[in-house]
Amino acid sequence: MNPNEKQPFEVLIAGGGVAGLEAALALRELADDRVAITMLTPEPEFVYRPMRVREPFAYSAARHYPLDEIAREIGVELKQDAFKWLDPGHRDVHTEGGEQLAYDALLLALGARLSPRFKHAVTLDDRRIDEQLHGLIQDVEGGYTHKLAFIAPSRMPWPLPLYELALMTARRAFDMNQDISITLATPEDAPLAIFGTAVSETVQELLTEHGILFVPSAHCETPAPGEVLLHPGSRRLHVDRVIALPELFGPSTPGVPKPDGHGFIPIDTHCRVPGLEGVFAAGDAADFAVKHGSVAAQQADVAAEAIAALTGAPGEPSKFQPVIHGVLLGADKPLYLSAHITGGHGSSSEVSDEPTWSSPAKIAAKYLAPYLESRDRAAVR
Ligand SMILES: Cc1cc2nc3c(=O)[nH]c(=O)nc-3n(C[C@H](O)[C@H](O)[C@H](O)COP(=O)(O)OP(=O)(O)OC[C@H]3O[C@@H](n4cnc5c(N)ncnc54)[C@H](O)[C@@H]3O)c2cc1C
């Protein structure tokens, strides 16, 4: 090798989901060939998780994108293996497959671990949502199931899917001329509170129109099958079926100090992991109260900018200032929701039935949304 040739800066991205892919695309744009990117992920595909809520209703399945094709296209080395532990002193990641991968910068984008919170409920696992809910929707269509409760654990996981499932179920019952009584109970003080007041008001109207009873600030228990206890107040619901969101926990990452009891990875405003040089985290794995694709993508962009700056690429890295964008399905038309997040609540709340941001995909992501859109267009041609 020519000794004057500069070695590229080695970036290791652990995780091939929203945050991992967004960061890879951002780094290609911001640091180009200053970086050599390796992506470590056990799954061969990126699945567009938000669209999985439609699967039990017999709509088309969520799209799957082969990661090897994406990696080839954007110049990323793909390793189909899994993160096992971090040796920060030597800047090495040890994998489940026994490899040792060196890095100059590491992005932990491993997503969250899903754990059932309620004993007597169907806890959503989006990898098998059709199998979990298809029969239930058929029972609603056939008039065999009339009372449902949709509940969330006391720490709200992803905001949208529970609302979408409740709305789509109500519509399906209406379309099939079946009576249904749906209660939606969450710890939020208003529907989709993270999106702010204007969104909450619109969504409350939508729920009312669909005959869905929303119970705010609810901490639920399921003491027996078909029974939901709502705190405070100890109100008891008797229903045919209970559908719950899982509780989310941080991923297993030995070597990364985690002060948060739920295992999420601490980050600063540049998505750096405090105390670990060259280590960043983004997405559902990171310690931020809101778990959402658009938030994961913004954190990935912030981390990518900070990593690009380490390579000497031009540009001032920005700080994480969360804005949440979401597309709510289940009404006549999709609703486009946005808010700045301040102190765990949505401010500057905006709701529209027209897109209000560019590349208005279900997951708003600066680089990933247009990239997937162009792949989808090419696939149709
Ligand atoms: C049903 C549903 C609907 C949703 N709807 C929306 C929506 O409408 N809009 C929205 O913005 N968000 C939505 N979300 C939330 C959104 O999907 C997540 O916030 C987002 O996927 C988080 O991205 P991530 O990259 O942090 O994690 P993930 O997308 O979960 O990706 C994690 C990646 O890490 C990999 N991984 C796991 N363990 C390891 C390991 N040990 N080593 C290496 N890699 C590993 C996984 O294989 C995966 O590739 C929804 C979620 C669900 C479940």
The ligand as an SDF file (V2000), in Angstrom:
LIG
                    3D

 53 58  0  0  0  0  0  0  0  0999 V2000
  -46.1410   -2.4020   14.9140 C   0  0  0  0  0  0  0  0  0  0  0  0
  -45.2650   -1.1790   14.9330 C   0  0  0  0  0  0  0  0  0  0  0  0
  -45.6770   -0.0230   14.3030 C   0  0  0  0  0  0  0  0  0  0  0  0
  -44.8760    1.1090   14.3200 C   0  0  0  0  0  0  0  0  0  0  0  0
  -45.2790    2.2390   13.6670 N   0  0  0  0  0  0  0  0  0  0  0  0
  -44.4360    3.2900   13.5310 C   0  0  0  0  0  0  0  0  0  0  0  0
  -44.7710    4.3960   12.6970 C   0  0  0  0  0  0  0  0  0  0  0  0
  -45.8560    4.4510   12.0940 O   0  0  0  0  0  0  0  0  0  0  0  0
  -43.8710    5.3930   12.5650 N   0  0  0  0  0  0  0  0  0  0  0  0
  -42.6640    5.3650   13.1730 C   0  0  0  0  0  0  0  0  0  0  0  0
  -41.8660    6.2980   12.9740 O   0  0  0  0  0  0  0  0  0  0  0  0
  -42.3170    4.3450   13.9940 N   0  0  0  0  0  0  0  0  0  0  0  0
  -43.1690    3.3010   14.1710 C   0  0  0  0  0  0  0  0  0  0  0  0
  -42.8210    2.2240   14.9530 N   0  0  0  0  0  0  0  0  0  0  0  0
  -41.5780    2.3020   15.7210 C   0  0  0  0  0  0  0  0  0  0  0  0
  -40.3590    2.0170   14.8560 C   0  0  0  0  0  0  0  0  0  0  0  0
  -40.5260    0.8400   14.0970 O   0  0  0  0  0  0  0  0  0  0  0  0
  -39.1540    1.8870   15.7570 C   0  0  0  0  0  0  0  0  0  0  0  0
  -39.0640    3.0210   16.5900 O   0  0  0  0  0  0  0  0  0  0  0  0
  -37.8860    1.7910   14.9100 C   0  0  0  0  0  0  0  0  0  0  0  0
  -37.9180    0.5880   14.1640 O   0  0  0  0  0  0  0  0  0  0  0  0
  -36.6450    1.8690   15.7770 C   0  0  0  0  0  0  0  0  0  0  0  0
  -35.5330    1.7340   14.9570 O   0  0  0  0  0  0  0  0  0  0  0  0
  -34.1810    1.0790   15.5090 P   0  0  0  0  0  0  0  0  0  0  0  0
  -33.2350    1.0780   14.3710 O   0  0  0  0  0  0  0  0  0  0  0  0
  -33.7980    1.7170   16.7700 O   0  0  0  0  0  0  0  0  0  0  0  0
  -34.5890   -0.4030   15.9020 O   0  0  0  0  0  0  0  0  0  0  0  0
  -35.0650   -1.5710   14.9520 P   0  0  0  0  0  0  0  0  0  0  0  0
  -35.7540   -1.0420   13.7690 O   0  0  0  0  0  0  0  0  0  0  0  0
  -35.7620   -2.5040   15.8660 O   0  0  0  0  0  0  0  0  0  0  0  0
  -33.7220   -2.2380   14.4460 O   0  0  0  0  0  0  0  0  0  0  0  0
  -32.8400   -2.8980   15.3110 C   0  0  0  0  0  0  0  0  0  0  0  0
  -31.8140   -3.6390   14.4790 C   0  0  0  0  0  0  0  0  0  0  0  0
  -30.8370   -4.2070   15.3360 O   0  0  0  0  0  0  0  0  0  0  0  0
  -30.6250   -5.5540   14.9660 C   0  0  0  0  0  0  0  0  0  0  0  0
  -30.0960   -6.2750   16.1220 N   0  0  0  0  0  0  0  0  0  0  0  0
  -30.7730   -6.7570   17.1870 C   0  0  0  0  0  0  0  0  0  0  0  0
  -29.9270   -7.3500   18.0360 N   0  0  0  0  0  0  0  0  0  0  0  0
  -28.6950   -7.2420   17.4750 C   0  0  0  0  0  0  0  0  0  0  0  0
  -27.3950   -7.6720   17.8800 C   0  0  0  0  0  0  0  0  0  0  0  0
  -27.1660   -8.3020   19.0160 N   0  0  0  0  0  0  0  0  0  0  0  0
  -26.3550   -7.3760   17.0670 N   0  0  0  0  0  0  0  0  0  0  0  0
  -26.5460   -6.7010   15.9140 C   0  0  0  0  0  0  0  0  0  0  0  0
  -27.7480   -6.2760   15.4900 N   0  0  0  0  0  0  0  0  0  0  0  0
  -28.8070   -6.5470   16.2690 C   0  0  0  0  0  0  0  0  0  0  0  0
  -31.9870   -6.0190   14.4720 C   0  0  0  0  0  0  0  0  0  0  0  0
  -31.8730   -7.1900   13.6840 O   0  0  0  0  0  0  0  0  0  0  0  0
  -32.4150   -4.8030   13.6710 C   0  0  0  0  0  0  0  0  0  0  0  0
  -31.7960   -4.8180   12.4020 O   0  0  0  0  0  0  0  0  0  0  0  0
  -43.6230    1.0870   14.9850 C   0  0  0  0  0  0  0  0  0  0  0  0
  -43.2000   -0.0870   15.6280 C   0  0  0  0  0  0  0  0  0  0  0  0
  -44.0010   -1.2070   15.6010 C   0  0  0  0  0  0  0  0  0  0  0  0
  -43.5320   -2.4660   16.2820 C   0  0  0  0  0  0  0  0  0  0  0  0
  1  2  1  0
  2  3  1  0
  2 52  2  0
  3  4  2  0
  4  5  1  0
  4 50  1  0
  5  6  2  0
  6  7  1  0
  6 13  1  0
  7  8  2  0
  7  9  1  0
  9 10  1  0
 10 11  2  0
 10 12  1  0
 12 13  2  0
 13 14  1  0
 14 15  1  0
 14 50  1  0
 15 16  1  0
 16 17  1  0
 16 18  1  0
 18 19  1  0
 18 20  1  0
 20 21  1  0
 20 22  1  0
 22 23  1  0
 23 24  1  0
 24 25  2  0
 24 26  1  0
 24 27  1  0
 27 28  1  0
 28 29  2  0
 28 30  1  0
 28 31  1  0
 31 32  1  0
 32 33  1  0
 33 34  1  0
 33 48  1  0
 34 35  1  0
 35 36  1  0
 35 46  1  0
 36 37  1  0
 36 45  1  0
 37 38  2  0
 38 39  1  0
 39 40  1  0
 39 45  2  0
 40 41  1  0
 40 42  2  0
 42 43  1  0
 43 44  2  0
 44 45  1  0
 46 47  1  0
 46 48  1  0
 48 49  1  0
 50 51  2  0
 51 52  1  0
 52 53  1  0
M  END
$$$$
